[in-house]
Amino acid sequence: MTLFESEHGEPRPPRTRVLARRSAVTWIILLPTLAAAGLLALTLLPAGPPWDPAATRLSAEMEQVSDRIGLTDEGQAIFTDTRPELLDSADFREACGSTSETSEDGRWAVVGCYYGMGGESGRVAIFRPGDERLADQVVVTAAHEFLHAAYAMLDTDERDRLDPLLEARWSSIPADDPVQTSLASSVGTAGENRSTEQFAYLGTEIADAGDPALEAFYAPYFTDRQALVAIDGALDSLWTGLWADYQAQADTLVGHEQANADAAAQAQADRAQLEAELTRHNDQVSEYNALSAEEQSRLVVVDADGTPGDEAWGDYLLRRTSEITAAESELAGRQAELDASVSAAQGERAAVEARGAELSALEAASVPASD
């Protein structure tokens, strides 16, 4: 991966942020590619052109993003100095370079980058999602990258006080919490980036700083950090809700299709049995009709123990004809119901596949296009 220059001119590895959607689910018989789109990443890029102090004015859309982040005057000044841009796929890929590519497993994609230019200045580029429902992604991305800039402006004494507080708070987060995975992925082998990543993740995604002294480091930048964390929660809830709805529909469809398959198997077995009974009955009727009237009159139904019963054989055959006719009618009715249920399930499947396609499109809209 490309290296960028530190303020001393030495190369340093990029910092990467990963947004892990905590609620992604998969259903193996529909659109399996959806399972691969659960993670986003942001990164710090190589040094760019010299900073122009005259170009520090936010665009109208970035003003709106800044307002939603809830920046103080100091935070607004730092954010403005990064000259943040909201870019479509092509421009974003040009700004953020090779780090906008997905990983080999297809699960990572860069959606924002903070790239330094020496000293304490840096720039922010943010991918513009292709769906209005992902507006919160822009806010959280911008806030995270802003915190990298804010951390970079702290002096050595401030970092010496901040870093142990960050480490202490992160040590209290369960190892299986997705944000721990995100942090580890962002830091990678660049251990020197751990504190700035901790600072950015905690500021945007973790409501409880755990220590007033740690929370105090965010106070100069945010008017209401809890509101910002709630935006990240709303983004997470969006994906959770969409996946839950999809999963519920898929589960219902699986249940209906299984019930239809069971009903079809039972109907097939019942039809085979009825056809066998009808064949035997028709043979008996033919044998009965071939007898003389006197012979017919002497025939009676024999009980299971071999004792002659009271029902004449002719009456029995007539009763069996009625029973078989009724069974055929009942089976035909069941088949009609089954056909209607199968047709309904086909409609359900189309709806589930459409929902899956919608989710796939939303996933695609959340990251830059590959070309």
Secondary structure, 3 states (H helix, E strand, C coil): CCCEECCCCCEECCCEEEEECCCCCCCCCCCHHHHHCCEEEEECCCCCCCCCHHHCCCCHHHHHHHHHHCECHHHHHHHHHCCCEEECHHHHHHHHHHHHCCCCCCCCCEEEEEEECCCCCEEEEEECCCCHHHHHHHHHHHHHHHHHHHHHCCCHHHHHHHHHHHHHHHHCCCCCCHHHHHHHHHHCCCHHHHHHHHHHHHHHHCCCCCCHHHHCCCCCCECCHHHHHHHHHHHHHHHHHHHHHHHHHHHHHHHHHHHHHHHHHHHHHHHHHHHHHHHHHHHHHHHHHCCCHHHHHHCEEECCCCCEEEEEHHHHHHHHHHHHHHHHHHHHHHHHHHHHHHHHHHHHHHHHHHHHHHHHHHHHHCCCCCC
